[in-house]
Amino acid sequence: MAAPAASQRSILVFGDSLSAAYGIAQARGWVALLADELKRERMNYIVVNASISGETTSGGASRIGAALEKHRPTVVIIELGGNDGMRGLPILQMKANLSAIIDKSQKAGARVLLVGMKLPPNYGPEYTQAFERSFAELAKHYKTELLPFLLEGMADRRDLFLPDGIHPAESVQPMIMQRMRKALSPLLK
């Protein structure tokens, strides 16, 4: 996607498969639905989806500079960390990578919405609690907006997910979009 015109402001969605519409049509994913919603509301924003399925915070940290340069976003939605957690990667490494992404985004003049994630209990309570806490700690440290858990109220409902049990079905994308739209409100001034 091309960089936004000078009169348009952009929202950069920087995430993993949950934002890349894994397993469903791109036009039916929450990011595309958000773009449609903002158009309906006559908001002067374009939405750029720079999400990659399978992306870790390390991959995100390595490509955030180029994405910021190319799209010059007003707002950055950071929806990364789930793949780090699913792979049992060190929490401190994840936090350092997310810190770098947030810091670069803010230094580029963007407001940030950090999206938290929760994990199944596979790695034990110490790891999963530290993982979940890290998003709130980063949001507080960098004074960003925080959506504590993207899949709140749906994570335990298998019928709302694709057969892999990880990726939300097309039917819940509007719900995810509404949750995201509400969390974005303070940043869309």
N, C-alpha and C positions, 0 to 999 in steps of 0.2 A: 504494500500500500504506500502511496506517496505521502510525503509530509503534508500536514494541513496547511491550507491557505492562511495568510496572515490574519484574516478576519475570523477564522474559526479556531476554537480551542479544541484540544484533543484530550481524550482519556486513553491512556495506554494500559491495556490489560496484559500483565506479565505473569503468566501462570503455567500450570501443567495441564494434564489431560482433562481435569475438571473444568477448565476454562477453554480448552481447545476443542470441545464438543466431541470427545472421543466416542465413537460408536454410533453417532447420530449425525444427521445433516448439519453442516455449519450454520445454516440459516435458522435452525431450530434450537441452537445452543443458547445459554443464558447471555452470552456476550452479544450475539446478534439481536436477541430480544431486547437487551438494554439499549442498543443503538436505535432500534425501532421506537422504543418507549421515549427516549430523549427527543427524537424527531416529532413524535406526537405531542410532546409537551412544549414544543418549539424552543427547546434548549439549543444554544449555539455550540454544540459539541459534536465532534465525530469520535467514534470509538474505534481504536486500532487494537486488534487482537494479535499480540506477539507471543502467544502461549504455544508451548510445544509439549506434546504427550511424552511422558517419561522424564521431563525436566527436573533436575535437582537444583538446590540453591547454588551449588557450585557452578553449574552450567549457566544459571541465571546471572550470577555475579560476573561471569566472564563475558556476557553479551549485553549487559545493561547499558554500558557506555555508548555502544553503537546504536541501540534502540532509542536512547534519549537524544542523541545527535540527529538521528533520522526523523523522529516524530515530534520532537520538542513539545512534550505533553504538559498540559496544565495540571493534570491529575494522573497519578500512577496507582493502579490497583495491583498489589503484590500478592499473588495467590500461589506461593511456593512453600515447600517444606514437607508436604505429604509423602513424596517419593523418598526424601531423606529418612523420614520416620519408618516407612515400610521396609527400607533396607537396613535399618538399625544403625545408621551413620551417627557419628558423635554429635551430641546436641551443641557443644561449643563450636564445632565447625559450622553447623547449620546457622547458629546465631551470628557468627562472624560473617558468613556469606549474606545473610539477610541484612545485617548492619551495613555492609558495603552497598547493597542495592538501595536501601533506604537513604543512606548518606548521599550517594551519587544523585539520586532522584531529587532530594531536597536541594542539593547544591546547584542542580540544573533549574531550580525554581518551581518544581512541581510539588503539589500537595499529595500526600500519600495516604492510601487506605491499605492497611495490612489485614490480610485475611488469615485467620487462624484455622487450625486443623486439629482433630483428635485422632487417636490411633486405637485399634483394637488392643486388647490386653496382652498380646503375644510376647512383648518384650518386658513384661513385669511392671508393677506400679511405679517404681522409681523412675524408669525411663519414660513411661507414658506421661506421668505427671510433670516431669521436667520438660518434656517436649511441649505439652499444652501450655505450661507456664511461660515458656520462652516468647511466645507471641505477645502476651500481655506485657512482659518485661520490656520487649523492644518497642512496643507502641508507647509505653510510658516514657522510656528513655528518649525517644525521638519525637515525642509529642505528636504522634500520628493518630488518625482515626483507626479503630480496630473493629472488625467484624469477628467476634471470638471463634465462631465455628460455622463455616459455610453450610454444612449439612444438618444444622440443628433441627431436631424434630423429625428427621427423615432417616437418619443413619441406621436406625434399628429396624427399618421396614424394608425387607427384602423385595417386596413387590414394587418398590420405587426405583430399583436398580436394574441395570443390564444383567444378563446371566453371570457375568464375572463377579457380581456382588460388590464391586468397587465404584463403578461409574454410574452416576444418576441417569435414569431413563429420560427420554424426551418429554414424557408427561410431567416431570417435576422441574423442568427448566424454567417455566414461568415463575414458579415459587422461588427458585434460586435467584432469578432476576429481580423479583420484588424485594427480596431480602437485601440484595446488593444495592438496589436503587435507594432503599431507605438508609443504608449505611453511607452511601455517597452524598446524601443530601447536604450535610454540613460543608462539603468540599466544593459544591457546585454553586458558587456565589456569583 
